[in-house]
Structure formats: C-alpha cells, structure tokens
C-alpha cells in the first residue's frame, strides 16, 4: 500500500486563500476556519471532512480506501 500523505492545502471557496495544514490521523475535521476571511468551512454533501471537500489531498482514511469516521461517502 502506498504511503499516506498527511499534508494538504486547503483552498477557501469564499476568498480563494490557501493554507497548508497537517491532517489529523485519529479524527475527522468537520470544520475549518479560513485564516484570511474567517469563513467557517464545512464538508460538502457526500464528503466526510473539510480536507475531502477543500483540500489538495483527501483525508488519510479515504486515502487508505476506508470511510472516514463512518460518515459520508
């Protein structure tokens, strides 16, 4: 199995700002506050976390082919 990537760049859909973040491996991240405009990001319908919706890399459980915290997908 390939190595799990833990770094993801989140792009805010409100202002377009980007930020590199380290994804948690033991919990879903359902909310993220944009550092530029302070918009509160939530997962899009069908996605399990903000990294799956707005990140450059999907969350670790999805990368490994499982569901993230039993939610979505």
C-alpha positions, 0 to 999 in steps of 0.5 A: 500500500502506498504511503499516506500523505498527511499534508494538504492545502486547503483552498477557501471557496469564499476568498480563494486563500490557501493554507497548508495544514497537517491532517489529523490521523485519529479524527475527522475535521468537520470544520475549518476556519479560513485564516484570511476571511474567517469563513467557517468551512464545512464538508460538502454533501457526500464528503466526510471532512473539510480536507475531502471537500477543500483540500489538495489531498483527501483525508488519510482514511479515504486515502487508505480506501476506508470511510472516514469516521463512518460518515459520508461517502 
